[in-house]
Amino acid sequence: MGRKFTEIDEAFVCEHCGEKVEPLGYSCRNHCPKCLYSKHVDKNPGDREEECKGLLEPIGVELDSKKGYVIIFRCQKCGAIRRNKAAKDDNIDLLISLTARH
């Protein structure tokens, strides 16, 4: 069975920094644009079926020729590694600092 994608672009409050995050508008919002943290809620993008619910800490950035900058996350609870495309309004200084870590 292939990966499924469920489009969910909703507002949320970041559990790491407390920022009120608005929907992205052109794709699905996956992480906080201020601190870049996310939450481990999906098994497949948008399905909300993951039971872990730990915070996903941004640990690096890689450049993908098709997707552009991709943020690498590690779950602080279970250690899972996830990746997600950076958004246009992401904190550019944080993105740059993460490129040095990977």
N, C-alpha and C positions, 0 to 999 in steps of 0.2 A: 504494500500500500504506500503510495507516494505522500509526500508532505502536503498538508492542506494549509490554506491561508484564509483566515477569517478577518475581514477588515473591521477593525475597531479603532476609531479615532475619537477619544473622549477626554474630557478634562479630568484632572486628578490633582491631589496634593502630594508632593514628593515626601516620602517617609524619611528621607535622609536629611534634606535641608529645609523642608516646610514650604517650599515655593508652590504657589498655585499655578499649575501648568494648564494652559489652554490647548484645545485640539490643534493639530498641525494644519489641517485644512487641505493638504495635497496628497497625503499618505497617512499611515497610521502612526500616531505618537507612541513611542516605545519607552522613552526615557526623559528625564528632566533636562531641559536645555541649560539650566544654570550649573548644576553639579555633575550632570551626566549619569547619575545613578538610575537604575531601573529596578524592577521587581520580578522575581522568578515566579511568574503566574501561568506561563504557557508551555505546553509540550510541543505543540505546533503553533506557529504565529497566529495569535488572536483567539485560540481555543479556550483559554482560561481553565485548562484541565490539570495544571501542575499543582500538586499538593504542598510543595515546599514552602512557597511564599516568602523566601528569604530575600534580602536586598542583593541586587547585582551590582557589584562595585566595578567601575571602569578601571581596567588594568593596562590597556594598551590601545593603539590604533594602527590599522593596516590600510594600505591603499589598494583598492580593487579597481581594475581597469574599467569595469562596467558600472559599479556602484559608487565609486568615489571613496571617501573615507568611511571605514567600518570600525566601530568601537567594539573592543573585546571586553567582555564582562566576566567576572568570576563571582559565583554565588557565595556570600558570606556564611550561609547556613550549610549547604551541601557540597560546595566546591565545584559545581557544574560550570562549564565554560559556555558562554553564548556570544553571539555576534549580532550586531545590528547596524544598519546604515546610519551615518550621522545625518542630522537634520540641518536645514539651512540656518536655523536660529540658535544652534548649539554654541556654547561658550567656546570661542575660537582659541582663547589662551589655554584653556584646559585641554582641548584637542591637541594643540601643539605640544604641550608638556607630556601628553600621553604617547606621542610618537617617539619620544626619546626612550621610553620604557620598553618598547617592543623590539 
